[in-house]
C-alpha cells in the first residue's frame, strides 16, 4: 500500500495546493473575505484506498508552457504524490473533475474462501436487483444498481490473492463507495477473507466511443 | 520505503503498514512528507512527547531538525507519541516505537532527544520510553541503549524527571544540540562507555548530567545540598545564541500532509522578552531580546513560502509587536504577497494602538477574525504587583480602536491566584470586562451589537522556577474554586464567554513545576496507574495522581501550596538562566511594594545579571543596544 492511500480527501487537497504554490504557477484565487486557490479535485477517495492516478483542475491567470509547468510541478511534489501529466482545458468545456463519471477499482482480497466465478455471479445478480440499500456514513442510502454499477466485475485468482476489478458510476443520488459494495457482495456470497487492499485504477468520462480518460 | 539497509538498522514499516488502516488518523504515522531528510550513519531522534499534529507545529523541533540535518554524517529523525489506539496496538503487536523518516526502532538510534514542552507531558515521556522498550530509569539502560537527552521550555527545573534522562541541554539548542551530537559521535567512535562519554559531554556549556549531582535532604523534606562530582560544574548556565542573525533561519521545514495545529510557515522574528512580568518563566528564561533584522525576516518569509507552499506565514516570538521594525516588515511582506491569497499573521498583540494598526495592516480589507489581549489582572494595583505595564485606559482605548476598525471579537486573558490578591481584585476583572463591553457596544453599528463577543479566559497562577514568584505559595484547590465563583459572580452575563482552567490540573502542574527528584517515583506510579496524555483534559484523571502520592507517602501540598523562605535551597538552584537569584528576590520584594520595573530593551539596565553572566547583548534592528 502506498502511504498516500492513508491521506484524507482534505489532506490530499491541501497537499496539491501546496505543490501548485511551490511550483510557483500563476494560480487564480477566489474573491471574497477569505481568498484561496481556485482548485477542484475529483471524487473523494476513502482513507485507506490507494489510487494510481487522480485529476485536479487548477485555474491559472496566465499561460505557462505545459512542459515547463509539468517539470516545476514534479520538482515540487513529494514522492508519494508525483504529478504525471498536465494539459489545458477549454474553459467553455466541462472541467476535468466535472467530466469524470466512471471510477474503476481493483480489490486484492487475501484468503477469500469462495472462487472467482461465484464472486462474478454475485456481482451480476446485484446489478440486476431493483434497488441497493446500504449504510454509508451512518445513513441509509438507496442506489439504483443498474445505474451505479455499469459493468460486471472481472475476477481472477493468483495464488492466495483474488483480484476483483469493477467500475462504479457517479450518479445524481451520490456515489456508491467501493468498500461498501464489496462488503455487500461478500455478505451475499457468504464469503470470508483475511484482509483486502483497494486501489482506484482509473477515472473516465463517458462518450459515444466508450470510456475515455478526461485528459 | 526506507534506506536503512546501508546503515545496518532495521525498519518497522513492514509490520506497521497493515495496522494503519485500522487506526484513527493514520496520516500521523506515515512520514514521507515534503522537506524530510534521508538517514546518515549517526541518527538522533527528535521526539515530541505528544501527537503528531501538535508536535509537528513545534518550532524548536523544526529548528533542531534543520540544524542537525545540515551537518554531514548526522541525521535527525522525528518521533511522536502515538495516540492511545496506536500505542495499544503497537504493544499488542510487539512493535517498538519508531522514527518517522526511516521507521527505525528507537533502540537502534545513537541519541534520543526529547523536548519538554510542559510539566503535564512528563508521563507521556514515560510512555514514549516504554513504547520504545526502554527502561525508564537512565541507570537501568545499559550500553546498548542510545543516550536520552531532554531540552525545551520545561528544562529549567528538570529534577522531577532527572532519573529518566542521561543528560539535559539547558537553554537554546540550535548550536548546542549539534555540538552535543557531533561530540557524542566522535566519542562513540572511540569506543567509550556511556559514563565516560558523559564525563566529556558535560564540558559543553549548558549540558546537565543529573547522575553527576548528589542531592541530600533535610529532615523537613527540603533540600540540604546539591553536590556535583565527575567534573560537573556547580551551576549549569543556560546556553544561548548570541546573535540570531548569525544562525540560519528555517526556510524549508517538514510540510505535513495532516492538518496540524498552526499549519503554516513560522518565522521567528525575535527571541526573548524583557517586559518583566513577574509570573512569566519564559520572560526570564529566554532573555535577552535578540531581533532578526527586517531584511532577514522578509527574505526568510518569502523564501520559506516558496519552498513550503504554505498559504500563511506567522511572525512568531513571545511578543511580536515589540519588534522595532515590525511596521516595515509587515508593509514589505503584505506588498509582496498581494493577490497571492497568502496571509501574514501575528500570534500576539500588545495592548496599544500600534498593535491595532499592525493588525489592520495584515488583515487588509479581509476577514477580521478576533484579537487577543492579556491584561492578566483586573485592578491596577494587582497589575503593578505582577509588573504588567498596562493601564485600563490603554486597554479601553485599544478595544475602541479595534472595534472602530471592524473587529467584533476580542479575547482577554486574566489570571487568578496572584500574590496579594483579594476578592476585590477578582471582582475587578468582571468590572473591567463590563467596561470593555460598553466601549465595544458604543463603537459598532447597532445592527452588529448582537454579534459582539468578548471571550474571557482565566487561568490560575502556577508559580514557576526561575521567576520572582518561585518562592510563593500556589493557591489551594479549594481557594481557587472559591475565587472562580467570585469571578463568575462578577462577570456580565450577556456578551461574555467565560472560561477558566481546571483547578485540579493547575494543582498538579504546580507540584511538578517546583518538584524535586522525589517526584520521579510519583511520575512512575501515575504512569503505571494509567496516566498518559495528561495535558489532554479528557484524558486527565486526578485520582491516578492522588493514588500515586499516597503510594509514595508524599504530601504534594508541601510543594505546591507552601511559601518558601528566601534562603531555602531550591531543587533547581544548580541550574541558571543567567538571571541572578538576588534580582529575582528584589523583584519579589518589589511585587509586594507594588513597584514597577521598566523594560530594559527600551529603558536602562534593570540589573538582572544575564548579559554580564552569559556575555551577551540585547540586539535590536541588527544593532547591539548600547
Interface residues (C-beta under 8 A of the other chain):
Chain A: X1 X3 X6 X7 X8 X10 X11 X12 X14 X15 X17 X18 X19 X20 X21 X22 X24 X27 X29 X30 X33 X34 X35 X36 X37 X47 X48 X76 X77 X78 X79 X80 X195
Chain B: X1 X17 X18 X20 X21 X26 X27 X30 X31 X32 X33 X34 X255 X257 X258 X259 X263 X305 X306 X307 X308 X309 X310 X311 X339 X340 X341 X342 X366 X367
